[in-house]
């Protein structure tokens, strides 16, 4: 069994929990996810099974879309509602002020990773430093905010401002950090109270199933060639298939630097990419045989 299962992750499950559930149910060891969702978050979690685990990094690199609920005037150590509240203040920002800041944040910027995250610094995960009250400087990442829109109206509640944003972001973007930075640009503090991943590359939440549906075998598996739609596909004859199965370097007569080869039935054989020692040839990159 090789392919991708789309799960709508529920609250309080970790991404690793979902991987373990899939692995146990299918009795398959090779299972991996394509981008961590915090326990608080819900939404699209693509689970790679079997030989599809070889394309985890390719799926992970795709843009993601989220809908997040923001609360201004309060923040926590984790930058979300699950953490310990460390600061509160009265906040009465207007819809116009918020929309202006959101528009100004579209583009690339250096984002500081949350201290409560699994990013490693000197071999230790950041959250391990935080839990032990150890000093550490969280790294910065260049992220790309491609879309950032206010959804509906804002709400005022107990001297706080509450609203939802829809965003499309590059790999490595932390929405908790984005909300912290939105608040900072409004000269206040803020945290994330809800988060839904609505899209990941070509995967949409409407195509996902619940964990219970999966356990009841109400699932389908997207094949590797169905998932890798952004790579040119070429069906091969028997001779070329044999060369590919042997992992041979072949002449690039196709005009692309990266190519997915499939057999006559459309089953993925291998991804090839440009051979660095000879630009006229391509070499095996990911083998699915």
C-alpha positions as CSV (number, residue, x, y, z in Angstrom):
1,X,0.0,0.0,0.0
2,X,1.6,3.2,-1.2
3,X,0.0,6.6,-1.3
4,X,-1.4,9.6,0.7
5,X,-4.4,9.6,3.0
6,X,-6.0,13.0,3.8
7,X,-7.0,13.3,7.4
8,X,-9.0,16.2,9.0
9,X,-7.0,16.3,12.3
10,X,-9.1,17.0,15.3
11,X,-8.3,19.0,18.4
12,X,-6.1,17.5,21.1
13,X,-4.5,15.0,18.7
14,X,-0.8,15.5,17.8
15,X,0.3,14.9,14.3
16,X,2.3,12.0,15.6
17,X,-0.9,10.6,17.2
18,X,-2.5,10.5,13.8
19,X,0.6,8.8,12.2
20,X,0.5,6.1,14.9
21,X,-3.2,5.5,14.4
22,X,-2.8,5.0,10.7
23,X,0.3,2.8,11.1
24,X,-1.5,0.6,13.7
25,X,-4.7,0.3,11.7
26,X,-3.0,-0.5,8.4
27,X,-0.3,-2.6,10.0
28,X,2.3,-0.6,8.1
29,X,5.5,0.8,9.6
30,X,6.4,3.3,6.9
31,X,4.0,6.1,7.7
32,X,4.8,9.8,8.0
33,X,3.0,13.2,8.0
34,X,3.7,16.2,5.9
35,X,3.7,19.2,8.3
36,X,3.0,19.4,12.0
37,X,-0.3,20.7,13.3
38,X,-0.4,21.7,16.9
39,X,-2.8,19.8,19.2
40,X,-5.0,23.0,19.3
41,X,-5.3,23.1,15.5
42,X,-7.5,21.1,13.2
43,X,-7.6,20.5,9.5
44,X,-5.7,19.1,6.6
45,X,-3.0,16.6,7.5
46,X,-1.6,14.5,4.6
47,X,-0.4,11.1,5.8
48,X,2.1,9.3,3.5
49,X,2.0,5.5,3.5
50,X,4.6,3.0,2.2
51,X,6.8,4.3,-0.7
52,X,4.9,7.6,-0.5
53,X,7.0,8.4,2.6
54,X,9.7,9.3,0.0
55,X,7.8,12.3,-1.1
56,X,7.0,13.7,2.4
57,X,9.5,16.6,1.9
58,X,8.0,17.4,-1.5
59,X,4.5,17.8,0.0
60,X,5.8,19.6,3.1
61,X,7.3,22.3,0.9
62,X,3.9,23.3,-0.6
63,X,2.1,26.4,0.5
64,X,-0.6,26.1,3.2
65,X,-3.8,28.0,3.9
66,X,-5.3,28.6,7.3
67,X,-8.2,30.3,9.1
68,X,-7.1,31.6,12.5
69,X,-9.0,33.2,15.3
70,X,-7.0,36.1,16.8
71,X,-7.5,37.7,20.2
72,X,-5.8,41.1,20.8
73,X,-5.0,42.4,24.2
74,X,-3.8,39.1,25.7
75,X,-0.8,36.8,25.2
76,X,0.6,33.6,26.6
77,X,4.0,31.8,26.8
78,X,2.9,29.5,23.9
79,X,1.3,32.3,21.9
80,X,-2.0,30.5,21.9
81,X,-4.9,30.0,24.2
82,X,-3.5,26.7,25.6
83,X,-0.6,28.4,27.3
84,X,-0.1,30.4,30.6
85,X,-1.3,34.0,30.2
86,X,1.7,36.3,30.7
87,X,0.2,39.7,29.8
88,X,-3.2,41.4,29.4
89,X,-4.1,44.9,28.4
90,X,-7.1,46.8,27.2
91,X,-7.4,46.9,23.4
92,X,-9.8,48.7,21.2
93,X,-8.3,48.5,17.7
94,X,-10.6,49.3,14.8
95,X,-11.3,47.2,11.8
96,X,-9.6,49.8,9.6
97,X,-6.4,49.7,11.7
98,X,-6.4,45.9,11.5
99,X,-6.9,45.7,7.8
100,X,-4.1,48.2,7.2
101,X,-1.6,46.1,9.2
102,X,-2.7,42.9,7.5
103,X,-2.2,44.4,4.1
104,X,1.2,45.7,5.1
105,X,2.3,42.3,6.2
106,X,1.9,40.6,2.9
107,X,5.3,39.6,1.5
108,X,8.5,38.1,3.0
109,X,9.8,38.8,6.4
110,X,12.1,37.3,9.1
111,X,9.9,35.5,11.6
112,X,11.1,34.5,15.0
113,X,10.2,30.8,15.7
114,X,7.9,30.3,18.9
115,X,9.8,29.2,21.9
116,X,7.2,26.5,22.3
117,X,8.1,24.6,19.1
118,X,10.0,21.5,18.1
119,X,12.7,23.4,16.2
120,X,16.1,22.3,17.4
121,X,18.9,24.6,18.6
122,X,22.2,23.0,19.6
123,X,20.6,19.6,19.5
124,X,17.6,20.4,21.8
125,X,14.1,21.3,20.9
126,X,13.1,24.8,21.8
127,X,10.2,23.7,24.0
128,X,12.7,21.7,26.1
129,X,14.6,24.9,26.8
130,X,11.3,26.7,27.7
131,X,10.1,23.9,30.0
132,X,13.4,24.0,31.9
133,X,13.5,27.8,32.1
134,X,16.8,27.8,30.1
135,X,17.9,30.8,28.1
136,X,18.0,30.3,24.4
137,X,17.6,32.6,21.4
138,X,14.9,31.2,19.0
139,X,16.0,31.2,15.4
140,X,14.6,33.4,12.6
141,X,13.1,32.1,9.4
142,X,12.4,33.9,6.1
143,X,8.7,33.3,5.5
144,X,6.4,34.5,2.7
145,X,2.9,35.7,3.6
146,X,1.1,35.4,0.3
147,X,-2.4,36.2,1.4
148,X,-3.7,37.7,4.6
149,X,-7.3,38.8,4.8
150,X,-9.8,39.7,7.5
151,X,-12.8,37.5,7.6
152,X,-16.1,39.2,8.6
153,X,-16.4,41.8,11.3
154,X,-14.3,42.2,14.5
155,X,-15.8,41.7,17.9
156,X,-15.1,43.6,21.2
157,X,-15.3,41.4,24.4
158,X,-14.0,42.3,27.9
159,X,-11.6,44.9,26.5
160,X,-10.3,42.5,23.9
161,X,-10.6,42.5,20.1
162,X,-11.5,39.2,18.4
163,X,-11.5,38.5,14.7
164,X,-10.6,35.8,12.1
165,X,-8.0,35.9,9.4
166,X,-7.5,33.7,6.4
167,X,-3.9,33.4,5.2
168,X,-1.8,31.6,2.6
169,X,1.8,31.1,3.7
170,X,5.0,29.4,2.7
171,X,6.6,26.4,4.3
172,X,8.0,27.0,7.8
173,X,5.5,29.8,8.7
174,X,4.2,29.7,12.3
175,X,0.7,31.1,12.5
176,X,1.2,31.7,16.3
177,X,4.2,33.9,15.4
178,X,2.3,35.6,12.7
179,X,-0.4,36.6,15.1
180,X,2.2,37.8,17.6
181,X,3.7,40.0,14.9
182,X,0.3,41.3,13.7
183,X,-0.4,42.4,17.3
184,X,3.0,44.0,17.6
185,X,2.4,46.0,14.5
186,X,-0.8,47.2,16.1
187,X,1.2,48.2,19.2
188,X,-0.5,45.6,21.4
189,X,-0.2,41.8,22.2
190,X,-2.2,38.9,20.8
191,X,-2.6,35.2,20.7
192,X,-4.2,32.5,18.6
193,X,-7.4,30.9,20.0
194,X,-8.3,28.6,17.1
195,X,-6.6,27.4,13.9
196,X,-7.9,25.4,10.9
197,X,-5.6,24.3,8.1
198,X,-7.9,24.6,5.1
199,X,-5.5,23.7,2.3
200,X,-2.1,22.2,1.9
201,X,-0.9,22.5,-1.7
202,X,-3.7,20.9,-3.8
203,X,-5.2,19.1,-0.7
204,X,-8.4,20.8,0.6
205,X,-10.2,20.2,3.9
206,X,-13.3,19.1,1.9
207,X,-11.3,16.1,0.7
208,X,-10.3,15.0,4.2
209,X,-11.9,12.4,6.4
210,X,-12.1,12.1,10.2
211,X,-10.1,9.7,12.3
212,X,-13.2,7.8,13.1
213,X,-14.0,7.5,9.4
214,X,-10.5,6.2,8.7
215,X,-10.9,3.6,11.5
216,X,-14.1,2.5,9.9
217,X,-12.3,2.0,6.6
218,X,-14.1,4.9,4.9
219,X,-11.0,6.2,3.3
220,X,-9.3,6.3,-0.1
221,X,-5.6,6.5,-0.9
222,X,-4.2,9.0,-3.4
223,X,-1.6,7.3,-5.5
224,X,1.9,8.8,-5.8
225,X,1.3,9.9,-9.4
226,X,-2.0,11.6,-8.4
227,X,-0.2,13.6,-5.7
228,X,2.8,14.7,-7.8
229,X,0.7,16.7,-10.3
230,X,3.2,19.6,-10.4
231,X,5.8,17.3,-12.1
232,X,5.6,16.5,-15.8
233,X,4.6,12.8,-16.3
234,X,5.9,10.5,-18.9
235,X,4.8,6.9,-19.5
236,X,7.7,4.7,-20.5
237,X,8.1,1.6,-22.7
238,X,9.5,-1.7,-21.5
239,X,13.1,-0.9,-22.3
240,X,13.2,2.5,-20.5
241,X,11.3,1.0,-17.6
242,X,14.0,-1.6,-17.2
243,X,16.7,1.2,-17.2
244,X,14.7,3.1,-14.6
245,X,14.3,0.0,-12.5
246,X,18.1,-0.4,-12.5
247,X,18.5,3.2,-11.5
248,X,20.4,4.2,-14.7
249,X,21.3,7.8,-15.6
250,X,19.5,8.5,-18.9
251,X,19.6,11.1,-21.7
252,X,17.3,14.1,-21.1
253,X,15.3,14.3,-24.2
254,X,12.2,15.6,-22.4
255,X,13.1,19.3,-21.8
256,X,12.4,19.3,-18.1
257,X,14.8,19.3,-15.1
258,X,12.5,17.1,-13.0
259,X,10.3,14.3,-14.4
260,X,8.0,11.7,-13.0
261,X,8.2,8.4,-15.0
262,X,5.3,6.0,-14.8
263,X,4.7,2.6,-16.2
264,X,2.1,1.9,-19.0
265,X,-0.7,1.7,-16.4
266,X,0.3,5.1,-14.9
267,X,1.9,3.7,-11.7
268,X,4.8,5.9,-10.5
269,X,8.2,4.4,-11.1
270,X,10.6,7.2,-10.2
271,X,11.3,10.9,-10.0
272,X,14.3,11.9,-12.0
273,X,16.2,15.2,-11.8
274,X,19.0,16.9,-13.7
275,X,22.4,15.2,-13.4
276,X,24.8,17.8,-12.0
277,X,27.8,16.3,-13.9
278,X,26.1,16.4,-17.3
279,X,23.1,18.8,-17.9
280,X,22.0,16.7,-20.9
281,X,21.3,13.7,-18.6
282,X,18.9,13.0,-15.7
283,X,19.5,10.8,-12.7
284,X,17.3,8.9,-10.2
285,X,16.0,11.1,-7.4
286,X,13.1,9.3,-5.7
287,X,12.5,5.6,-6.5
288,X,9.1,4.1,-6.0
289,X,9.8,0.6,-7.3
